[in-house]
Amino acid sequence: MLRFPKIANRSERKSVRITAHLVFSQWDQIFKDRITAMAAVDRLVHHATILVFTGDNLRAGASKQRQK
């Protein structure tokens, strides 16, 4: 998992692509605290293009079908 030091080091220098099932307000579950989560989001969204996909998750649906 990409953590704060990697995000901070790449900030403004290289591209970063991240996929997540959590909205930004829930990223304190990923990082050690809310302040670190806010700093990571701040660095990621600066000059960012954010794509939000809605609808069913195809992999999750396939997994549920296999479990039946």
N, C-alpha and C positions, 0 to 999 in steps of 0.2 A: 504494500500500500504506500502511496505517495504521502509523505509526511511533511510537516512544516519546513524543515531545513532544505529539502529539495525544492519545494515551492519557492522559498525565499531566494535560493541560489539561482534559479532559472528566471526569476522575475525580471522582466524587461530585457532579457537576453535571448531566450529561446521559446519556442512554442511548447505548450502543455495541453494535453487532452486528458480530461477526467470524466468518467461516467459515475453517476451516483444515483441511488434510489432515495436519497434524503434531500430535502430542501435545505437551503443554506442555514436557515434558523435551527436546524437539527444537527449541524456539523459539530457541535460541542460533544456529541456522542462519539465522534471519530478522533478528535484531538483531546489533549489532556485537560483543557479548560476552555471556557467561553472566549476569553481574550485571545488565545492562540487560534481558535477557530475563526474569530472575526478578522484577525490579521491575515490568515490564509485566504479567506474569501476576498478580502480587500485586494490582495496581490493578484489573485486569479481573475477577478472581474475587471480590473483596470485594463482598458484596451481590448476587452474580450468580446467574442461573439458567443452568445449563450443559446444553445439549441435545447428546446424543451419538447420532448415527445410525450404525447398522451395516448391513452388506449391500453389495450391488453399487452402484457409482456409475453412474447411468443415462447421464450424458453420456460417461463414459469408454467404456462399452460401445458406445454409438452410434458413437463415433469409431473404435473398433476395427473395427466392422462396415463403415464407409465405406472404411477402408484396405484391406480384403480385395479 
